[in-house]
Amino acid sequence: MKDSLTYPVPEIFKESSLPISDFLGKLRSRKNLSPNTVIAYTTDLAQFFSFFVKHFELVDLSGFDPEKVTPVDVRLFMGSLIERGVQPRSIARKLAAVKSFYRYLQETGDIKGSVFAYIISPKYPRRVPGFLTEQQTEKLFNEVLTESVSDSGAPEQNALVESFERERDRSILELLYGSGLRISELIGLTMEFLDLDNGYVKLTGKGRKQRIVPVGQPTIEALKKYFEVRRNFFRINTSGGAGALEYVFITKKGEMLYPMLVQRLTKKYLNSVTEQKKKNPHILRHSFATHLLNSGADLNSVSEMLGHSNLSTTEIYTHVSFERLREVYLKAHPNA
C-alpha cells in the first residue's frame, strides 16, 4: 500500500494489511489536523498494535484481526498503560485515537462492528489553568515592562538591539494577553492578517479553524511603536528593511520566532509578578479568558475568541471565575 505520510512509519505498520496509512492521511486532509496531532495518533496506534502483537503471540500485524479484540483485551491494554504510569488523560486520548481508527474500518467495510462501542474511557479531573490576577497583570504592563525601558547605559549598537527586543517583547505580551492567542498563532502571524486601523487580528488555529479577534488599544499602541523601532533597527543593521518581512514578530536577525524564545521571554517578565511554577505564554491566554468572564463576558463569545471547537473546553474558565466569586463572597458577605 502506498504510504501517504511524510514522516517515518513505525516498523510495526509495515507488515499490516490494515489501511493505517490511509487513515492517518485522511486525518490530515479531511479533518485538517496538525502534523503534531497526526504524529500523536500514529504513536497511539503503534502502542496499541504492539501490545496486541505480543498479546496474541503474533510475529507481526499481518495476522492481526481487529474484530478478534474483545472488551477484556482492551481493558488489559489499559491496565498495561496504568502499570507504566500513563496518566488517565493520556489513556483516554490513546483510546480515542484507536476508537477513531476502528470507526474508519467500519466506514471502509473492513469490519462490521467495533469493540470500542463497549469501552468507557477513564474519567480524569479537569485541570484548572493557572492565570494572573488583575493586579498581577497591571504590575506586568505598568511596572515590569515600563522599568525595562530605562536607559541601560549600553553602547549604541547594544542599545539598538535592546530597544528592538524590548518593544517586540512588550507587543508579544500585549497580544498574548489582550487577544488570547496561542503561541503557535502568535509565531505564525503574518502582517496581512493584522489590521491595526480596524483593531482586529485574523487567526488560523487548531484544525485550521479561522477566527477574528479584537485587538485592544494598548496592544495597538505597543505594536505601532514596535513596528517603528523595527523599521529603524533593520534600516541601520541590515542592507534591507524589515518592513517587507511577512511575519509580525521576528528575531534580531530578521528570522521567524521559535517557541523556545517566546517561552523564555515570557518567563523572564512573569518572574517578577507571579510565583506560579509554570510561567509560559499560555498563562496569558488563560488570564485573557478568566478576566473576560470575571468582567461579565458571556461564555459563547469567549469561546469564539479563544477558537475552541467545543464550548465545554471553555467551561473550565467558569470554574476559575466561580472560585473567584466564592472568595469575594466569603470575604465580603456578612452572613458568609
Secondary structure, DSSP 8 states (H G I E B T S, - for coil): -----SS---GGGTT--S-HHHHHHHHHHHS---HHHHHHHHHHHHHHHHHHHHHTT-SSGGG--GGG--HHHHHHHHHHHHHTT--HHHHHHHHHHHHHHHHHHHHHTS-S--GGGG---------------HHHHHHIIIIIHHHTTS-----HHHHHHHHHHHHHHHHHHHHHHHH---HHHHHT-BGGGEETTTTEEEEE-GGG-EEEEE--HHHHHHHHHHHHHHHHHHHHHSSS-GGG-SBSSB-TTS-B--HHHHHHHHHHHHTTT---S--STHHHHHHHHHHHHHTT--HHHHHHHHT-SSHHHHTHHHHHHHHHHHHHHHHH-TT-
